[in-house]
Amino acid sequence: MKTIAEYMTRAAVAMADGSFPSKAAQKDALDDVSRAFDKLVDTKNRDGLDAAGYSFWDLPSYPHQLKAKHEPIFKAADIDWDVAQKLVEMRNDIKAMPIVKPAPKPVAKPTGNQATHQGTCQICGCVHKVSNKSGKIATHGYTVEYGYFNGECGGGHQLPFEVSCDHLKKHIDDMVVAIHSIDPEGFREYKDRYGRDRKVSNKQIIESLQQSVVYQRERLAGWTPKELIEVGA
């Protein structure tokens, strides 16, 4: 919970430019002033109010309701009248300030490094931009299946499938090795993409790898070099 001074400071900072970039920003500043006023009134001395013949209901709830007639009530309640008037002044100034939308940012000039073509990842089969310099697929991720892969896709920073299938061949060989090296009776613990702890049996991992091998071999069998896809085509 912020103090009266903190609300007033935040409003003053928002007012510093003499204008607001949006109606929402202006409303936020007005809200800060109203919250400061509410906390100020909340410092009231009830005994002082009662002794002077006033009650809580004689106090205004918002700064725009404050009038000269309230001064004796505030003083009876030991509420700082000067601060109350300052909040009214701030509110009036905020209301009078114009809304000046910031100028749009200039459009970035082309650097010549923007990708002009896209290619298919050898591993996941998705289409991604290809570097003009290296001719390789950009870094990307993929859906985690049984937690077998985590982080970046293994096809990132590799030649696109239209150009080469060498990395896919190696990927298939690696999966075959993994199938024969995993203990089918064990389990694997991992974190999913949301950071939650997960556990999967090695049998499920092996089955998943076997399915992937079949799928990837089918892709490999039909491979022929192709032209890359032009960006925007």
Beta strands, then each sheet from edge to edge (+ up, - down):
strand 1: 117-120
strand 2: 127-130
strand 3: 187-191
strand 4: 197-201
strand 5: 229-230
sheet 1: 2+ 1- 5+
sheet 2: 3+ 4-
end
